[in-house]
Amino acid sequence: MTGTEFLARAAAIDPKTVRIMVTAYGDAATLQDAINNGSIYRFIPKPWNPDDVRATLIRGIEAYALERERSQLLNELTVLNRVSARSRESSSSTGCSRCCSERCAKTSATTAPTCCSRRTQRAERSSG
């Protein structure tokens, strides 16, 4: 198995891994294969400088952490959007106007229909 085949297999198993290729073969075909099939993050040619390798590893770790944080934030946003949509659906089913939908969402289901001050005022006028 070549290095590019290994990286391609690693990408298939876990696409979130940060793959860095270190090789003495710097020909264009090897690089193209590694980039296209192995989805490498960085390519480090030999002979390598320890400071460059260290910096590349640090950047790779940072890239992984940023991607993980982005994924978590996207999941949180998805949940919040679902909750918001459900809140809008429930407020529209109770007949609340847009101005009181936030207040309706904060009240229990039994009090939601009377939370709107406009509706309460109308109800008081018609009963009084």
C-alpha positions in Angstrom: 0.0 0.0 0.0 1.4 3.4 -0.9 1.2 6.5 1.2 -1.6 8.0 -0.9 -3.6 4.8 -0.7 -3.2 4.8 3.0 -4.4 8.4 3.2 -7.3 7.7 1.0 -8.3 4.8 3.2 -7.9 6.9 6.3 -10.2 9.6 4.7 -12.8 6.9 3.9 -12.8 5.6 7.5 -12.9 9.1 9.1 -13.2 12.1 6.9 -12.6 14.5 9.8 -9.0 13.4 10.3 -6.3 15.9 9.4 -4.0 14.1 7.0 -0.4 15.3 6.5 1.9 13.7 4.0 5.6 13.6 4.5 7.6 12.1 1.5 10.9 12.2 -0.3 9.0 11.9 -3.6 8.1 15.3 -4.7 7.0 14.6 -8.3 3.8 16.1 -9.6 2.0 12.8 -10.1 2.5 11.8 -6.4 1.4 15.2 -5.2 -1.7 15.2 -7.5 -2.6 11.7 -6.4 -2.2 12.6 -2.7 -4.3 15.8 -3.0 -7.0 14.3 -5.1 -7.3 10.8 -3.5 -5.9 11.3 0.0 -7.4 14.7 0.7 -4.3 15.8 2.4 -4.2 18.9 4.7 -0.5 19.6 4.0 2.4 18.2 2.1 5.8 18.2 3.8 8.8 17.4 1.5 11.9 15.7 2.8 14.3 16.8 4.0 12.1 18.6 6.4 12.8 21.3 9.0 11.6 20.4 12.5 10.2 23.9 13.1 8.1 23.6 9.9 6.8 20.2 10.9 5.9 21.5 14.4 4.1 24.6 12.9 2.3 22.3 10.4 1.2 20.0 13.2 0.0 22.9 15.3 -2.0 24.4 12.4 -3.5 20.9 11.7 -4.6 20.6 15.3 -6.1 24.1 15.2 -7.9 23.3 11.9 -9.3 20.1 13.5 -10.5 22.1 16.5 -12.1 24.8 14.4 -13.9 22.3 12.3 -15.2 20.5 15.4 -16.4 23.7 16.9 -18.1 24.7 13.7 -19.8 21.4 13.6 -21.0 21.8 17.2 -22.3 25.3 16.6 -24.1 24.1 13.4 -25.8 21.4 15.4 -26.8 23.9 18.1 -28.2 26.2 15.5 -30.2 23.4 13.9 -31.7 22.6 17.3 -32.5 26.2 17.9 -34.1 26.6 14.5 -36.3 23.5 15.2 -37.4 24.9 18.6 -38.1 28.3 17.0 -40.2 26.7 14.2 -42.2 24.7 16.8 -42.7 27.8 18.8 -44.0 29.7 15.8 -46.3 26.7 14.9 -47.7 26.6 18.3 -48.3 30.3 18.5 -50.0 30.3 15.1 -52.2 27.4 16.2 -53.4 29.4 19.2 -54.2 32.4 17.1 -51.6 34.6 18.6 -50.3 37.5 16.5 -46.7 37.9 15.7 -46.3 40.6 18.4 -47.0 38.2 21.2 -45.6 34.9 19.9 -42.5 35.3 22.1 -44.6 35.8 25.2 -46.8 32.8 24.2 -43.8 30.6 23.8 -42.7 31.4 27.3 -46.1 30.6 28.8 -47.6 27.2 29.3 -50.0 25.6 26.8 -53.0 26.3 29.0 -52.4 30.0 29.3 -51.0 30.6 25.8 -54.4 31.6 24.2 -55.0 34.4 26.7 -51.5 35.8 26.8 -52.0 38.3 24.0 -53.0 41.6 25.4 -55.1 42.5 22.3 -57.1 39.4 22.6 -57.6 39.8 26.3 -58.8 43.4 25.8 -61.2 42.2 23.1 -62.5 39.5 25.4 -63.0 42.0 28.2 -64.9 44.3 25.9 -67.2 41.6 24.6 -68.0 40.2 28.0 -68.5 43.6 29.8 
